Amino acid sequence: MADGQLTDGTAQCFYFSEGHEHAGAFKGMAQILTERGSNGTHKLRAECPGFKCNPDIDPCCCRRLLYKQPDYADIKSNLEIACEMRGHQVIFLPKFHCELIFLEQCWGYGRRVYRQFPLSSSEAVLKQNVIKALDVVPIITMCKFATRSLQFMDAYRKGLDGKQAAFATKKYRGHRTLPLSVFDDLAELN
């Protein structure tokens, strides 16, 4: 584990130094926080049960206090470090539901077609089958998947949850957006 950084910019070692009775051992969260100027950390528990901190209690545990420290919050992942060393930039995008990205639906169509090909142990044949399966996806189907994705986006934009959005996109098939009457139809179902 790399050293931390105190608020004044000096490095903070997370292991006891030579000459200490526990030389080379990890200091622990409470000791690290004490060195950073937090008082009473030895009385706090290490972490809340199930990593679910109570938002009304601050500070509730050492883990939450550490995660609020600037050098912990802004730490780069190993992937970011490795890519930046090679001159590349990493951009993390938020995780979307697959119904919002129509290419995921095209992949699903291609996978279904791919499973119909005979089994093979040859890598070249498998690669050829993947290309054939993806080429089989018709353009009109891709357009339908794109329209369906737009409908899901519109449903989420209007505040519907996943189950309601699935119902609405199935009922209203002809347009890219959902009519406002969708709320009336959902009220009738409940």
Backbone bond lengths (Angstrom), bond angles and torsions (degrees), N, CA, C in turn:
res aa  C-N    CA-C-N  psi(-1)  N-CA   C-N-CA  omega(-1)  CA-C   N-CA-C  phi
1 M - - - 1.452 - - 1.526 108.01 -
2 A 1.307 116.83 134.41 1.461 121.60 179.99 1.521 109.99 -73.69
3 D 1.324 115.44 157.33 1.465 120.66 178.52 1.521 110.77 -66.21
4 G 1.327 114.91 153.88 1.455 121.00 174.75 1.513 110.02 -88.65
5 Q 1.308 116.22 -173.28 1.455 120.94 -179.17 1.524 108.63 -137.47
6 L 1.324 115.58 126.06 1.456 120.47 177.80 1.526 109.57 -74.30
7 T 1.327 116.84 168.17 1.465 120.48 -176.68 1.522 112.81 -62.47
8 D 1.336 117.57 -27.06 1.471 119.53 178.80 1.528 112.58 -83.83
9 G 1.336 117.35 0.19 1.459 120.98 176.26 1.513 114.64 98.72
10 T 1.321 118.66 -9.74 1.466 120.26 179.59 1.525 109.96 -76.91
11 A 1.335 114.56 152.66 1.462 120.24 -178.95 1.528 110.29 -73.80
12 Q 1.311 115.59 145.66 1.462 121.66 176.68 1.523 107.96 -121.82
13 C 1.330 115.70 115.45 1.459 120.87 178.95 1.529 108.89 -78.53
14 F 1.318 116.55 136.57 1.458 121.18 -178.80 1.527 112.78 -89.74
15 Y 1.329 116.77 0.49 1.460 121.32 -179.72 1.519 108.80 -120.97
16 F 1.323 116.29 146.70 1.463 120.14 179.25 1.524 109.43 -64.18
17 S 1.339 115.83 139.37 1.465 121.67 -175.81 1.528 110.91 -80.00
18 E 1.320 114.70 169.87 1.470 121.01 177.39 1.519 108.94 -60.43
19 G 1.315 116.38 143.08 1.453 121.05 -179.21 1.519 112.55 96.27
20 H 1.309 117.80 -17.58 1.466 121.61 176.32 1.527 108.04 -83.13
21 E 1.329 117.17 152.04 1.467 119.27 -178.18 1.532 112.44 -65.03
22 H 1.332 118.07 -22.71 1.468 122.21 177.42 1.528 110.38 -111.61
23 A 1.314 117.92 40.02 1.467 122.66 -175.31 1.532 111.14 -53.61
24 G 1.340 115.51 130.46 1.459 122.08 178.13 1.519 114.41 86.53
25 A 1.337 117.84 -10.32 1.470 121.08 179.73 1.531 109.87 -84.42
26 F 1.322 115.77 152.26 1.463 121.55 178.27 1.528 109.15 -66.77
27 K 1.319 116.58 136.11 1.469 121.45 -176.35 1.522 112.52 -68.97
28 G 1.285 118.31 -34.55 1.460 121.52 -175.96 1.519 110.27 97.31
29 M 1.321 115.68 155.80 1.466 120.69 -175.20 1.520 112.51 -64.04
30 A 1.339 117.40 -41.51 1.466 120.41 -177.40 1.523 110.58 -62.96
31 Q 1.320 117.87 -43.15 1.467 121.82 -179.99 1.527 110.75 -66.45
32 I 1.319 116.99 -41.70 1.473 120.80 178.98 1.525 110.10 -61.89
33 L 1.331 116.87 -43.01 1.466 120.79 179.32 1.522 111.54 -67.39
34 T 1.329 117.80 -36.89 1.467 121.32 177.55 1.520 109.92 -62.34
35 E 1.333 117.18 -42.87 1.464 121.34 177.93 1.528 111.52 -63.91
36 R 1.308 116.88 -25.04 1.467 121.32 178.66 1.520 112.33 -87.52
37 G 1.320 117.60 -0.34 1.459 120.81 174.88 1.513 115.22 101.98
38 S 1.319 118.69 4.59 1.469 121.33 177.72 1.523 109.06 -81.75
39 N 1.314 116.45 134.41 1.463 121.06 -179.59 1.522 110.51 -102.49
40 G 1.317 116.58 148.41 1.457 122.24 175.45 1.512 114.95 74.30
41 T 1.322 117.84 17.48 1.467 119.86 -177.76 1.524 112.31 -72.25
42 H 1.331 117.69 -23.52 1.470 119.73 179.45 1.523 111.11 -69.53
43 K 1.337 117.92 -17.51 1.464 121.63 178.70 1.530 111.66 -88.36
44 L 1.327 117.55 -15.70 1.469 121.39 -179.39 1.525 110.39 -81.45
45 R 1.321 116.01 151.22 1.459 119.08 173.69 1.527 108.84 -74.32
46 A 1.321 116.56 160.81 1.462 120.98 -178.09 1.528 110.85 -64.27
47 E 1.333 116.50 -48.29 1.461 120.54 179.23 1.520 109.66 -152.53
48 C 1.307 115.70 156.16 1.465 120.98 178.55 1.531 109.32 -74.80
49 P 1.327 117.78 151.03 1.465 120.52 -179.55 1.528 111.55 -57.91
50 G 1.325 115.27 130.65 1.466 120.55 178.40 1.516 113.68 67.66
51 F 1.325 118.85 17.68 1.470 124.02 -178.24 1.524 111.82 57.89
52 K 1.333 117.86 27.81 1.467 122.03 179.94 1.519 108.57 -109.49
53 C 1.316 115.88 93.50 1.463 121.59 -179.27 1.528 110.19 -78.19
54 N 1.320 115.95 141.54 1.458 122.21 176.68 1.531 108.07 -76.78
55 P 1.329 118.99 119.44 1.463 120.56 -177.30 1.529 113.47 -66.15
56 D 1.340 117.27 -19.99 1.465 120.68 -178.96 1.526 112.66 -80.63
57 I 1.329 117.16 -19.44 1.465 120.98 -178.51 1.526 108.35 -105.90
58 D 1.320 115.74 120.51 1.467 119.79 178.64 1.515 108.61 -140.15
59 P 1.282 122.35 116.54 1.461 127.59 1.56 1.525 111.46 -87.35
60 C 1.318 115.70 143.11 1.465 119.49 -179.79 1.525 111.59 -102.89
61 C 1.344 117.22 -30.95 1.465 119.96 -178.61 1.530 109.74 -154.67
62 C 1.330 115.45 163.33 1.472 120.68 -179.87 1.526 111.36 -64.39
63 R 1.311 116.75 -37.82 1.461 120.37 -178.62 1.526 111.02 -58.30
64 R 1.325 116.99 -46.19 1.468 121.02 -179.61 1.527 110.88 -63.96
65 L 1.336 116.75 -41.28 1.468 119.82 177.80 1.523 111.33 -61.32
66 L 1.339 116.46 -43.12 1.466 119.75 179.87 1.526 111.52 -64.88
67 Y 1.313 117.32 -41.19 1.462 120.14 -178.49 1.523 112.11 -68.21
68 K 1.317 117.57 -17.61 1.470 120.50 176.43 1.529 111.84 -84.95
69 Q 1.328 117.42 -12.56 1.462 120.58 179.77 1.528 109.20 -68.01
70 P 1.346 117.78 139.29 1.474 120.49 -174.97 1.526 113.93 -58.12
71 D 1.339 118.17 -40.51 1.462 118.57 -177.52 1.528 111.96 -73.39
72 Y 1.315 118.73 -19.05 1.462 121.41 174.35 1.521 110.44 -83.14
73 A 1.302 117.15 -39.42 1.465 121.20 -177.23 1.527 111.69 -68.81
74 D 1.320 117.85 -33.11 1.461 121.56 -174.34 1.519 113.46 -101.90
75 I 1.330 117.94 18.93 1.462 120.32 -176.98 1.527 110.25 -72.35
76 K 1.324 116.29 142.95 1.457 121.47 179.77 1.524 109.38 -91.21
77 S 1.323 115.62 147.38 1.461 120.78 178.25 1.530 109.48 -76.62
78 N 1.326 116.15 164.43 1.465 120.66 177.98 1.524 110.95 -61.24
79 L 1.327 116.97 -34.39 1.460 120.91 177.79 1.528 110.76 -63.11
80 E 1.337 116.96 -45.42 1.466 120.76 179.13 1.525 111.05 -62.31
81 I 1.321 116.65 -43.43 1.466 120.84 -179.16 1.521 110.36 -63.10
82 A 1.349 117.28 -46.71 1.466 121.11 -178.61 1.524 111.32 -63.47
83 C 1.325 117.54 -41.85 1.471 120.54 -179.30 1.522 111.90 -69.34
84 E 1.328 117.13 -40.27 1.465 120.16 179.79 1.523 111.29 -66.95
85 M 1.328 117.01 -31.49 1.471 119.83 176.76 1.527 110.78 -65.31
86 R 1.317 116.89 -25.94 1.462 121.77 179.49 1.532 112.21 -97.67
87 G 1.326 116.28 6.48 1.452 120.67 175.85 1.518 115.34 85.07
88 H 1.330 117.04 17.95 1.462 120.65 179.88 1.514 110.05 -109.67
89 Q 1.312 115.34 156.17 1.456 121.33 178.22 1.525 108.91 -108.78
90 V 1.323 116.71 137.54 1.463 122.07 178.46 1.520 108.28 -105.46
91 I 1.316 116.09 129.89 1.459 121.19 176.48 1.526 107.13 -121.33
92 F 1.316 116.26 118.26 1.462 120.86 177.90 1.522 108.63 -91.70
93 L 1.305 115.69 124.39 1.455 121.37 178.53 1.522 108.98 -99.81
94 P 1.320 117.54 151.76 1.468 118.81 178.22 1.522 110.77 -65.56
95 K 1.325 115.45 151.48 1.454 120.41 179.59 1.528 108.76 -76.35
96 F 1.329 115.33 124.14 1.454 120.70 178.91 1.518 109.39 -105.65
97 H 1.297 115.36 158.77 1.457 119.79 172.01 1.522 107.71 -74.40
98 C 1.319 116.58 144.08 1.464 120.12 -175.57 1.525 112.58 -62.58
99 E 1.340 117.67 -22.10 1.465 118.26 179.70 1.526 111.72 -71.69
100 L 1.331 117.82 -12.30 1.464 120.81 179.10 1.527 112.30 -87.61
101 I 1.302 117.25 -15.36 1.464 121.09 -178.24 1.527 107.18 -116.01
102 F 1.318 116.59 107.79 1.463 119.09 -172.60 1.521 112.63 -66.38
103 L 1.333 118.01 -23.06 1.467 119.47 178.03 1.526 111.37 -64.56
104 E 1.335 116.84 -29.91 1.469 119.98 175.97 1.525 110.02 -62.67
105 Q 1.318 116.66 -37.80 1.463 120.38 178.38 1.531 110.49 -69.59
106 C 1.336 116.36 -34.56 1.468 120.08 175.73 1.527 110.47 -65.72
107 W 1.336 116.20 -40.67 1.465 120.50 176.38 1.527 109.95 -60.30
108 G 1.320 116.62 -42.06 1.461 120.47 178.75 1.521 111.78 -61.30
109 Y 1.314 117.12 -41.56 1.469 122.10 177.33 1.529 109.13 -62.48
110 G 1.338 115.63 -45.83 1.462 120.49 179.03 1.526 112.33 -62.52
111 R 1.332 117.39 -39.31 1.472 120.97 178.34 1.531 110.73 -63.41
112 R 1.333 116.04 -40.28 1.465 119.72 178.99 1.527 110.17 -61.59
113 V 1.333 117.02 -43.62 1.465 121.28 178.65 1.527 110.02 -66.50
114 Y 1.335 117.08 -40.67 1.469 121.81 -178.41 1.529 111.40 -59.99
115 R 1.333 116.76 -37.94 1.472 120.61 -178.88 1.527 112.22 -66.28
116 Q 1.316 117.29 -17.32 1.463 120.56 179.73 1.526 112.14 -83.02
117 F 1.337 117.72 -14.24 1.462 120.67 177.40 1.523 109.65 -73.01
118 P 1.339 117.48 152.01 1.473 119.28 178.38 1.533 110.93 -66.91
119 L 1.329 115.55 150.51 1.464 120.84 179.49 1.523 110.14 -65.65
120 S 1.326 116.21 148.63 1.456 121.53 179.14 1.519 108.97 -150.45
121 S 1.328 116.15 150.09 1.464 120.33 176.29 1.525 111.16 -102.31
122 S 1.316 116.94 -3.07 1.457 121.50 179.99 1.529 109.92 -84.51
123 E 1.322 115.81 126.12 1.463 120.25 -179.60 1.526 111.34 -64.32
124 A 1.316 117.09 -36.48 1.465 120.88 179.98 1.529 110.85 -64.59
125 V 1.332 116.47 -41.11 1.469 120.43 179.24 1.523 110.01 -67.28
126 L 1.335 117.06 -41.77 1.465 120.84 178.84 1.526 110.94 -60.93
127 K 1.332 116.18 -43.73 1.464 120.70 179.32 1.530 110.38 -63.19
128 Q 1.317 115.68 -42.03 1.467 120.79 178.75 1.532 110.34 -63.41
129 N 1.335 117.19 -39.23 1.467 121.04 178.94 1.528 111.59 -65.67
130 V 1.334 117.24 -37.72 1.468 120.78 177.88 1.523 109.97 -62.58
131 I 1.321 116.35 -46.20 1.469 120.63 -179.61 1.530 110.56 -62.85
132 K 1.337 116.36 -43.11 1.472 119.93 178.09 1.529 110.89 -61.92
133 A 1.336 116.22 -43.27 1.471 120.42 -177.99 1.521 111.18 -63.14
134 L 1.321 117.39 -39.88 1.464 120.25 179.94 1.525 111.69 -73.51
135 D 1.336 116.73 -30.54 1.465 120.05 177.47 1.526 112.20 -70.82
136 V 1.320 117.26 -21.56 1.463 121.90 -177.35 1.528 111.96 -74.24
137 V 1.338 117.86 -22.59 1.470 120.77 -176.72 1.533 108.57 -64.00
138 P 1.345 118.15 115.43 1.466 120.64 -177.51 1.534 112.06 -70.29
139 I 1.316 115.91 149.07 1.464 121.84 178.85 1.528 110.63 -60.00
140 I 1.328 116.84 -40.04 1.471 120.12 -179.20 1.532 110.56 -62.45
141 T 1.326 116.81 -35.68 1.467 120.67 177.69 1.522 110.13 -69.09
142 M 1.333 116.34 -38.81 1.469 119.60 176.49 1.526 110.31 -60.91
143 C 1.328 116.52 -40.91 1.471 120.32 178.22 1.525 110.95 -63.63
144 K 1.333 116.56 -39.67 1.467 120.16 177.62 1.529 110.92 -64.48
145 F 1.340 116.24 -40.31 1.466 119.84 177.55 1.526 110.48 -63.49
146 A 1.347 116.39 -39.86 1.468 120.21 179.35 1.526 110.59 -64.30
147 T 1.332 117.23 -42.21 1.469 120.97 177.90 1.521 110.61 -63.34
148 R 1.324 116.44 -42.23 1.471 120.75 179.04 1.531 110.29 -61.76
149 S 1.334 116.66 -41.19 1.468 120.16 177.94 1.521 110.98 -62.59
150 L 1.329 116.88 -41.85 1.465 120.56 177.66 1.526 111.07 -62.36
151 Q 1.330 116.82 -37.80 1.466 120.06 177.88 1.530 111.04 -65.18
152 F 1.335 117.02 -41.90 1.463 119.93 177.43 1.526 110.53 -62.49
153 M 1.336 116.44 -42.66 1.468 119.70 178.85 1.520 110.76 -59.94
154 D 1.334 115.85 -44.12 1.460 120.28 -179.99 1.527 110.66 -64.37
155 A 1.325 116.64 -39.51 1.470 120.22 179.35 1.526 110.65 -63.89
156 Y 1.324 117.29 -44.56 1.468 120.36 178.70 1.526 110.64 -65.79
157 R 1.338 116.48 -37.32 1.462 121.01 178.31 1.524 110.85 -62.50
158 K 1.327 116.76 -32.20 1.466 121.48 -179.98 1.522 112.51 -84.67
159 G 1.336 117.10 0.87 1.458 120.45 174.21 1.516 115.56 94.75
160 L 1.319 118.61 11.07 1.465 120.43 178.82 1.524 110.05 -79.09
161 D 1.328 116.80 150.81 1.464 119.61 174.99 1.533 108.60 -88.74
162 G 1.330 117.23 -177.75 1.459 121.33 -174.49 1.516 114.39 -59.48
163 K 1.332 116.98 -45.38 1.464 121.08 -178.58 1.529 110.64 -66.33
164 Q 1.327 116.26 -42.59 1.466 120.21 179.15 1.529 110.79 -66.72
165 A 1.338 116.61 -39.17 1.463 120.62 179.67 1.523 110.36 -64.54
166 A 1.334 117.33 -40.58 1.467 120.50 178.63 1.527 110.46 -63.01
167 F 1.342 116.66 -42.19 1.470 120.34 177.64 1.528 110.45 -61.68
168 A 1.326 116.55 -47.18 1.464 120.98 -175.53 1.523 111.71 -65.22
169 T 1.327 117.66 -41.18 1.467 119.56 -179.33 1.518 111.51 -70.11
170 K 1.332 116.85 -26.63 1.463 119.82 177.53 1.532 110.70 -76.85
171 K 1.321 116.62 -38.20 1.466 120.64 -177.18 1.532 111.73 -74.69
172 Y 1.334 117.49 -42.69 1.469 121.67 -177.02 1.517 108.47 -105.45
173 R 1.316 116.99 94.95 1.455 120.92 -173.68 1.528 113.92 -97.10
174 G 1.299 119.32 -17.47 1.454 120.64 -167.48 1.513 116.90 -87.33
175 H 1.319 119.03 -9.59 1.454 119.55 -172.70 1.520 110.51 -130.39
176 R 1.328 115.22 161.04 1.458 119.77 178.63 1.520 111.93 -76.98
177 T 1.320 116.42 -24.90 1.464 120.54 178.29 1.519 109.09 -116.81
178 L 1.306 115.07 159.70 1.460 120.95 -179.30 1.520 109.67 -94.77
179 P 1.335 118.11 142.22 1.467 119.70 178.11 1.524 110.59 -71.68
180 L 1.314 116.62 157.93 1.468 120.52 179.15 1.524 111.96 -66.63
181 S 1.325 117.14 -18.25 1.471 120.07 178.64 1.525 112.19 -68.53
182 V 1.321 117.56 -6.79 1.464 120.36 178.41 1.525 110.82 -59.73
183 F 1.325 117.53 -32.76 1.466 120.79 179.20 1.527 111.00 -67.02
184 D 1.336 116.78 -37.38 1.467 120.39 177.11 1.528 110.71 -64.85
185 D 1.342 115.74 -42.23 1.467 119.85 179.83 1.526 111.30 -64.96
186 L 1.324 116.74 -38.78 1.466 120.28 178.31 1.524 111.04 -68.13
187 A 1.330 116.88 -35.37 1.466 120.47 178.22 1.525 110.59 -65.72
188 E 1.338 117.10 -36.39 1.464 120.98 178.26 1.523 111.53 -66.00
189 L 1.337 116.64 -34.97 1.462 120.39 179.18 1.519 111.57 -67.28
190 N 1.315 116.44 -35.71 1.474 120.71 -177.72 1.483 108.67 -87.45
